[in-house]
């Protein structure tokens, strides 16, 4: 029998036949009749259970609770250092994050994608709502406030995220789709919120706490732009520092998230 199989394979020409996303060798005899194939006895598709990784695991409630102990330990260390305010803020932030993620994942995400779908107007409404919430968060973290700050923050973060989002969508030639635009805008809003908070705090602190330096520049003949430019430059540098550090260390020090890794692999 083995000699018969060897004679068949020696007289056949092996070709590669694609089955969906998989390539399997198929042997033909000299008359090009199909003799054998690895997938003849079973139908395998990319979504078949046989191709799903069996190593995937689900976190249990006890594992989630034990993982949250890192936040509790950090809060305790802050209290030991006398930073009670920061300790309370990190606990509150962790609680809000958990609650918001639960609400989005369980109740809002699927209906939101179905509601917005491919409608530019509905997607724009959602992005505007998120911009308003992000502006309010940025103001709440600022040490100083002024009249009209909410409007300035809203225009700044909405225009920045909007222009960047339109540019990215044009570069990748993506279709208008809620499942693509909403997650991308969420990542942009997250980075913009941190940058706005740092930049706005630095700018207002410089204007109010270093007022004598600004008045000195004006007294020595500087115009308004020249007197205000150093605090503006400092604020821009401060706001860009976390993003630049993350970009410079991504790959070796800072590993990108699952979504970024998947996108990177698909590009390759």
ABEGO torsion letter per residue (X at the ends): XAAAAAAAAAABBBBBBBBEABBBBBBBBAAGBBABBAAAABBBBAABAAABBAABBBBBAAAAAAAAAAAAAAAAAAAAAGBAAAAAAAAAAAAAAAAAAAAAAAAAAAAAAAAAEABAAAAAAAAAAAAAAAAAAAAAABABBBBGAAAAAAAAAAAAAAAAAAAAAAAAGBBBBAAAAAAAAAAAAAAAAAAAAAAAAAAAAAAAAAAAAAAAAAAAGBBAAAAAAAAAAAAAAAAAAAAAAAAAABGAABBBBAAAAAAAAAAX
